[in-house]
Amino acid sequence: MAGAIVNIVVLIPFLVFAYYLSQGKGAFLLSGYNTMTEEKKAEFDERALCKFMSKIMYGLSFCIGLFALSEVLNKQILFIIGLILFVLILFFGIAYSNTGNRFKKIR
């Protein structure tokens, strides 16, 4: 049961961050974006980037919820499914956001 509590404690900031990003705010919290120069930041659609990252964060939150549920129900399969989804969401998010100039402003 202690594992479930730890997972829930981790889940709460993920959900708060996802909600904040879904409002189109919080780009300063995104690693990589916040280290860019102001000229480089001006090339990106900050709101679209935040909305995309909020979807990724909601997906990761769901996976962490599966981790907690696996502890409560004592079902290892839920943890395995959550872990596979977690890794897939991470790889998808990294690949999608770094290819195709998807978040560049259209001029």
Secondary structure, DSSP 8 states (H G I E B T S, - for coil): -HHHHHHHHHHHHHHHHHHHHHTT--GGGSTTTTTS-HHHHTTB-HHHHHHHHHHHHHHHHHHHHHHHHHHHHT-HHHHHHHHHHHHHHHHHHHHHHHSTTTTB---
